[in-house]
Amino acid sequence: MPEYPMNVSIRRIPKDANLFEITITTPTLRSQFRLPRDKMNELRVTIEQALMDKRR
């Protein structure tokens, strides 16, 4: 599988402890998302499920 340079950063918004900003940066694209804590937790669970999937 080829490797692509990618940077992912997550930070908590200083004025709102329940809001997180996710930034994904590649050489050709930069995307930013702001997610509330409950959606951030859903995303974490989804990522963990994908990583633990034994069908590979």
N, C-alpha and C positions, 0 to 999 in steps of 0.2 A: 504494500500500500504506500503510495507516495506521501511525503510529508509536505505540508504547507505551513508557512510561517503564520502564526496567529497569536494574538495577545488578548487575553480576557481579564478584565479587572472588574471588581465589585466593590462598591463603597456605600456606606450608609450616608444618607443626606443629613447634614449637621442639624438642620432646623426641625427635622421630623424623624424621630428614631424608628418609625414604622415604614419608612420609604427607602428603597435601595436603588442604586443606579448601576446597571451592568453595561459595560462598554466592550465591544468585540471589534478588534482591529486586525485587518489583513493588509497586504500591500495594495489591494485595489478597492477595499470597502471598509467603512467604519459605521457601526450601528450602535445606537444607545437606546436603552430601555429603562424606564423607571417603573418599579414594581412595588406594591405594598407587601408587607410582611407575609400575609397569608398566601399570596401568589408566589412569593419567593420560596416559601416552604413547599408548595406544590411542585415547583420546578426542581427543588432539591430531591424530593421523593421520586420524581420521574427520572431524573438523571441516575439516582442510585439503582432504580429498577432496571434501567437499560444496562448499567455496568454489571449488574449481577445476573443478567439474562444468560442462561447456560446453553442456549441454542446455537451458539457460535461454534 
